[in-house]
Amino acid sequence: MTPISRYVGGVAVALGVAATATALAHPASATPGRPGSSAQDSAHDARDSPSNPDRLPARERGASARALAAGAASAKASGRMVMTTAPRAAAAARLAPAAPRAPRVVGRADRRGAIAGPAPEAISALGSPRFDSRGRLLTIYKGTSFVIPNQWALWVRKDSGSATFTADSSYDLKDEDQYDWNKLAGITYTPWRPDRDSSMVVWRYNLQNGMYEVGPFFNVDFKYVFPTADQVISVPVEQTFTYAVDYSGITVSYGGRTVFKPTPADLRTNFWTSARVTGWFGGSEVAPRTITYYQRSSTSLWG
């Protein structure tokens, strides 16, 4: 073959390779579900494409590189996207920064995948809903007198503890019954009729000064023994006071002040019929709104 013939043949081969590269550019950018595509076509394109120059003779590799460079420049000028080869895409993926990880779901999962409860860090961050340093939250619902939960017990030697009133403990009866006493804690010796013979700590809300008044109170054969004026202690909202009730009398303390009222001589105490007094609203009326307060109690039985 003459040099001129070899030159003409080389130009023809280069033009043919360029035409092949242009034809293959469109199938490479199609989605996997495009009509007419198949796994065999993709494998054939990957083997014979000019983007795999190791499969071509040296002379054709040079022509292929020039054709691909010209095609890339044209695509960049026209604003079309140029698809990279699989090895380059994989390298780019390895070099790209990792995407931020989604927040971890707080909770523990058992072997079946069920959430077993909040993780310890969630409890420390949010606080346990079952614990309060002021004690148990007690509730008297509107239109009722009894406290929930009930803390009744039999055969009581001593009932002691503390209580804290909040803004949700206030109430307004809008009449003279505002001065009636509500029952907080204590001991009754006739549990079938707690208002017959009992020793109790009582409380009420003072509308004039916004304070809670607490004091000692006895029932002696259905007769009321009220706290005297000097036996009433005023406690501000969100402040904690302490109390203790036993067979000798009632003690109430707050802010460095302590009041003790001895058990009346005619009050008949009886251990075998004794029971703990639970909270009670009234007085003569039921709660005009839902009332809550906190209480910590310790009841001594038998000993």
Sequence and secondary structure as in RCSB ss.txt:
>XXXX:A:sequence
MTPISRYVGGVAVALGVAATATALAHPASATPGRPGSSAQDSAHDARDSPSNPDRLPARERGASARALAAGAASA
KASGRMVMTTAPRAAAAARLAPAAPRAPRVVGRADRRGAIAGPAPEAISALGSPRFDSRGRLLTIYKGTSFVIPN
QWALWVRKDSGSATFTADSSYDLKDEDQYDWNKLAGITYTPWRPDRDSSMVVWRYNLQNGMYEVGPFFNVDFKYV
FPTADQVISVPVEQTFTYAVDYSGITVSYGGRTVFKPTPADLRTNFWTSARVTGWFGGSEVAPRTITYYQRSSTS
LWG
>XXXX:A:secstr
  HHHHHHHHHHHHHHHHHHHHHHHHHHTS TT TT  HHHHHHHHHHSTT GGGS HHHHHHHHHHHHHHHHHH
HHHT      HHHHHHHHHHS          SEE TTS EEE  HHHHHHH  TT  TT EEEEE TT  B BS 
   BSEEEEEEEEEE GGG    SSGGGGS EEEEEEES TTSTTTEEEEEEEEEETTTTEEEEEEEEEETTEEE
   GGG EEE TT EEEEEEETTEEEEEETTEEEEEE  TT    GGG EEE  B  SSS  SS EEEEEEEEEE
E  
